[in-house]
Amino acid sequence: MRGWDKRRQRGVYQPFILIMQVLALALMPFMRGGGFHAGSINPAPLQFVPVALLGTWFGLTLFERLSDRTFIRTVNALLLVSGLGLLI
């Protein structure tokens, strides 16, 4: 909305999203009431790392192919769908 190109938008928003996701993952054990105990890290979620890396590769490939205008429209559409999902 500020007229930034897609690379600048990504440079601003992606670190914010990353920090929020890391904080959410770190706080999940506390929300379950278990807290954090030494040695209590569950290795089961590591099975999802290959799929996450595949999604990252796909996203970067798509990012490079989109024009600035298409990128802005795509981001705005995804934000609209996300907002509607929160309301429903």
Secondary structure by P-SEA (a helix, b strand, c coil): cccccaaaaaaccaaaaaaaaaaaaaaccccccccccccccccccccaaaaaaaaaaaaaaaaaaccaaaaaaaaaaaaaaaaaaaac
